[in-house]
Amino acid sequence: MTESGNIPVVAIVGRPNVGKSQLFNRLAGSDSAIVSEEAGTTRDRHFARAEWGGRAFWLVDTGGLTDDQSIPMDVEIQKQVMQAIAEADLMLLVVDAKTGLHPQDQRVVDLLRDARKPWLLVANKVDDPRSTDFYEFYNLGAGDPIPVSAINGKNSGDLLDEVVSRFPESIVEDEGSLRVAVIGRPNVGKSSLVNRLLGEERLVVAAESGTTRDAIDTPMQYHGQTLTFVDTAGLRRQSKIDDGIEFYSSLRTRRAIERAQICVLMLDAVVGLENQDLKIATLAWDHGCGLIVVVNKWDIKEEKTDKSAAKFQKEAGEKAPFLKFVPFLFTSALTGQRVSKVLEVVLQVDAERKKRISTAQVNTTLGELTARLQPPQAAGREVKLLYATQVEVEPPTIAVFGNHPDLVPEHYVRYLHNGFREAWGFNGSPLRILLRSRAA
């Protein structure tokens, strides 16, 4: 079994353009894999948690297998597919019923036979079984083809029934995981960082900017906790997104942030903190995610002193005040310098997001803050803050009740925010303050 725990892994394989990603989306019940007419759109293994008939499993989408060894990216795709096959408990070989049997299909069959693992033959694009002849695929000697249409969902339930029937009865579902999205501009080393953390070449790493196009879900175990790392495509400025696939990659990155509990923002130490980095960080922070900033390539930053890291962090906080409450790590994904620290800080930030303060403590601190500095008074109306309580975690949210909450200025809310943080930290987590009305 793989690092996804006791949940089976089902890998979808086949030659290019047979509809693997569409089938992935159909079976996963989402549109998390990019679907395009361009061959080679799916480059990395793509994980999604799926469930059918009360059975949970990991579904893995893979790139199309070809025989062209002259194209470096095709060689990388083949390596990733082979690793997906090695990890899978069951494989789905997808063939195209509209174009018919292709010589490459037989080569993929030979590959799967060599793996000596269970697999099913899936004839895709059978929109109407009465008018589509898929029987020639019996020539592959791979058993009965299961006809489906990924585009309209025909027979997908029958396929899922067959898939889950192949799972061992002893499998027990795990307790879920902490989702960590690795975000940042293109080519800052996101995939290299995840590979280091996993201790293997799980994601394609290439000098070409924008190699990662989908958001890739990759589970691992750390100190008894399942962490699911999401390596995302880099977000460029919108004006530079002129390729259709890259546009959807940008959308997937935003959705990865929306689904994540913690985001690891990677920066390039040589380039420094740019406006696009700040926009990405703000996306995550405003959504309520925990945030960690990892400054990569610190090993090749020139003219460093023992104060360079502190200076970098101070300047970041001046550009975006919320970054003053975010942990910074200065690493090298290439050499592994301080990379393992990322996992430790992820768990620390997760604990901060879940921290709950008693109502008595919150009211005591509120009393101390208002005694030190009263809220500004409005003309003809006395403004009082009466009491407060923590109403939510993940992220922590404190409701402050007063007689005229609409008259409390923003700078005083910031004063309360800073006072609450001084008392309880919430390091790496947003802290939300809600002003609510309560008569004096």
N, C-alpha and C positions, 0 to 999 in steps of 0.2 A: 504494500500500500504506500501511497505517496504522502507528502507532507500535508495534504489536505485532511489528514486524520483518517477516521474510519469511513468516510464517505467515498463511494466509488468515483472513479474518473473515467469519463467517456470522451474519447477523442474523435473528432470529425476529420477525415482525411480524403484526399483525392487529387486529381489533376486540376489545373486552373479552370475557372469559369464554369464549374458544374453546379454552383449554387450552394457551396458549403456554408458561407456566411449567412445566406438567407435561411438555410435550415437551422443554423445555430440560433438565429434570432427567433425563429418559429418555436423551437423546442425550449428555449430559455424564457420564452414569453416576453421578449423585450426587443429593442432595436439597438442593442449595445455594440454589435459588430458593424463596421462600415461595409455597406454593400455598394459596389460600383461595377460598371462594365469593364473597367480597366483591369487587365490581368495583373495579379501580384499585389492587389490592394491589401490583403491580409498578409502581414509580414511576420509578426510574432505569434506565439501561442496566446490565445485569448481565453480567459477563464470566466465562467458565470455559474452561479449557484442555481440549480434548477430542482424542481420537485414534481413528481407525478405519482399518483396513487399512494400518497403518504410516504414515498421514498425520496430522499434527497440525494443529489449527486452533483459533481462538478462536471460541467460541459466545457470542452476545449475546442476552439476553432483553430485551424492551422492554415498556413499558406499552401498554395497549389504546388504540387510536386512536378518538376520538369526534369529533362535530361540534359539541359544546357549548362555544362560546367564552365562555359566561357564568361558567364555573367556572375560577378562576385555575389550580388544580392541573392540570386537563385541558389547559389551554393549555401549561403547563410540560411535561407528558408529551408532547404533540405535538412540542414543540421538541426534546426528547431523542430521540424516535423518528426525527425527520427527520435529526438528526445521526448516529444509528446507521446509517441508510440511506446517508448520505453517505460513511461510513467503510467500509461493508461491501463485500466482494468478491462475495458471494452472499447472496440473501435467501430466506427461507422464509415464504411467506404462508400462515398457518394459518386454516382455516375450520372451522366446526362442522357436521359431517355430520348430527348429530341434530336440530338446529334448522333446518337447511337454509339456502338462499341468503338473505342479508340485504342490504338496500340499501347498508349500510356496507361490505360486502365489495367491491362494485364501486368505491366511492370509494377504498378502499385500493389496488385494482388500478390505478386511474388514477394514483395517487400513485407507485406503483412504476414504471409505464411512463414517467412523467416523469423518473425517476432514470436510466433507460437503463442499467440494470445487470442481469446475469442473476439470475433468481429461479425458484423452484419453487412450485407450488401443492400444499399439503398438506391433505388432508381428514382432520381429527382426529375421534376418537370413533367410528371404524368398528370396533367391537368384533367384529362378525361381518359380513363383506362380503356374505354371502348374505341378510342381513335388513336391511341399511342401504343406502339408495339415496343415493349421493353423485354421481350422474351429472348432476344439475342444475347442478353447478358448471362444467360445460362451457360454460354460458351466459356465463361470465365471459370467454371467449375467451382463456384463459390456458394452454391446453394440457391435457394429461392430469393430472387430480388424482391424487396419490399417497395412497392410503388408509392410515391408520395408527391405532393406538390408543395414545396416550401413557400411559394408565393401566395397560395390561397389556403394552405393548411390542410388540404385533402389528405386523409389517411395519417396525419401526424399523430393522432391519438393512438392508432394501431401500432405505429412505430414505437411510441413511448411505452406502450404495454409490453412490446417485445423487449425493449431495452431493460426495463426494470425487472422483467422476469429472469434476466440473466444475472442479476445481482445475488451475491450470497445472502442467505437469510440472517446470518449472524451480524450483519453490519448495523451499527448503532450510530445515529446522527450525533454530531458534536454540538457543542453549546453556542455556536456562533463565534464571531470574531470581531476584533477591533479593526476598522477600516482606516488605512493610512494612505492618503493620496500624495504621491511625489510629484510636485508641480514646479513650473518655472519656464523660462524662455527656452527655445530650442538649443540643443548642443551645449548645455551646461553640465552634463554628466549624470542625468537622472537615471538612465538605464545602468550606467556603470555603478552607481551607488547601490541600486537594488541588487545587482549581481554580486557585489561585495557582501551585502547583508545576507544573501542567500547562500553564498559560498559556491556558486556555480554560474555558468553562463546561461541564465534563464532568458534574458532578453537580448535581442540583436543589438550589438553595439557597433557603430560604424562612424567613420569620420564625416560622412555625409550628414548635413544638418537635416533634422526632421525625419530620422529613420523610424522612430516610433510614431505611428499614426493613430492607432486605437489606444484606449485606456486599458491596460493589461492587469487583470486581477491575479495576484500570486500569493497564495497562503503559505504561512510558515508558523512554527512554534517557537516561543521565547518565554522562558520562566513560567511554563504552564499556560500561557495565554496564546490563543491563535491570533496572529496579526495577518491581515490581508493587505499586502502592499499593492497599490495601484500606480503603475508607471505610466504617466500620461504623455501625450504629444505636447510639445512645447507651444505655448501661446505667443503668437506674434501680434504686433499691432494690426488692427483690423485692415488698414490700408494695404498691408502687405499680403493679405490672404486672398490670392487670386486663383488658387487651384481648388477645384471643387472638393477633393478629398481632404485637403488641409482645412477647408472651412468646416467640414463635419468633424474633423479632429479637434478643432477649437471648441466646437459645441460639446463634444464628448468630454473634453477637459473640464468645462464648466459643470457638466453633469456629474463628473467624478467628484468634484468639490462638493456638490450638493449631497452626494451619497456618503461622503467621508465623515468620520468623526474627528480625525486629526490630519492636517496637511503639513508636509515637509516641503518648504519652499527652498529650492536650490538656486544659489547665486554663483556667478563666475567671479572668483576673487580678482582676476586680472582686469575684467571689465568693470566690476563694482556694481553698486545698486543703481539701477536705471528706472525710469518712470514706468516701464512695462512691468518690472518686478513689483513695484508698489501697487499697480493695478491688480496684479494676480494675488498679492498678499491681502489686499482689501477685499477682493471677492471672497476669499476663504474666511476672513475675519468677520465680515458682515453676515456671512451665512451661519456663523456660530461655531465654526470648526476650531479645534485647538490648533495652534500654529507653532512650528519650529523652523528656524532659519538655518540652513546648512550652507556655509560659504565654501564651495568646492574649489579645487586647484590652488589651495593655500600654499602648497609646496613650491609652486612656481611663481608666486607673487614676489616681485622684486622689491628691494629696499624695505624689508620688514624689520621691525624692532620688537622688543617685548611689550610695547604699548600699541602696536598696530591693530591687534584684534579689538582692544577696548575702544580705540579711536574709530574703527569701522562701525562698531555697534552704536557708539554715541552719535555719529553722523546719521546713521539709519534712523535713530529715534528722533532726531531733529527734523528729518524729512517726513516721517509718519509717526506721530506720538504714540500710537498703539504698539509700535515695535519696541517701546521701552519695557513692555511687559512680556516680551517673547524671548525664550532662550535662543542663543546663537551658538552654533558649533562651527569650528574652522577645520576643514577636513581635506583629504585628498582621496577621492575614490580610486585613483590610479594606484597609489601606494598602500591604501588602507589606513592611512593616518587618521586616528580618532573616529573612524567610521562606526565601530562597534558601539560607541557612546550614543549613537542615534537611537538604538533600540531601548536603552535605559531611559533616555529623555522622553521617548514616546510614552512609556508607561507612567513616568512622572506627570506628564501633561494630562494624560488620561485621568489620573487620580485627582488632579486639580479641577478638571472639568466636572467631576462627580462629587466634589467637596460640598457638604451641606453644613451650614452654620445655624445653630439654634436661634430661635426668635429672641431669647433673652440676650444672647451675645450681640445680635444685630441691633437691638434697641439700645443696649449699653453703648455701643460704638456710635450709633446715631446721636445719642445724647451728648457724648463727648465732642463730636464734630460740631453740633449746633451750638454747644456752649462756647466753643472756641471761636466760631464764626456763624452768626445768625444769617438766615437767608435775607437777601435784600427786601426791603419793605416797599410795597406799591403805594402810590398816592391814595390816601384815604382808606386803605385796607391793610390790615395786619396779616402777614403771611406766617403761618406756623406749620412745622413738620411734626406730626404727632407720634407716629410709630412706624416701624418697618419690619418686614419679614422676608425670608428667602422663599420664593414661590416655585422655583425651578432649579434643576441642575442640567448640565450638558446643553448649553452653557449655563453657569450660575446666573440667576436672575433675582434681583431684590426689588420688592415693591415698597415704595415709601409713600405713606399716606399723609395728606395734609389738607388744610381747609381751602387753599387756592393753588392747586398744583400747576395750573396753567400760568401762574405768575412767577414761578421759580425759573430764573434765567439759566441758560445753558452753562455758563461758567460756574454756577453753583452746583449744578449736577456733576460737572467734572470734579469739583472739590470733593463731593461725596464719594464719587468713584475712586479717586485717589486715596481717600481716607479708608474706604473699605478694603482696597488692595493692600494698603500699608498694614492693616490688621490681619488679613487672611491670605494674602498672596494671589491665589488664582493664576499662578505663573503659566504663561502660554495659552491661557483661555480667555475668550471674551468675557466681560462682566457687564450684564445689562441691568439698567436701573429704570424701573417703571414708576412714574408719578401718578398716584391715585387720589381721588377726592374722598375726604371724610370730614364731616362737620366737626368743629371744635367743641 
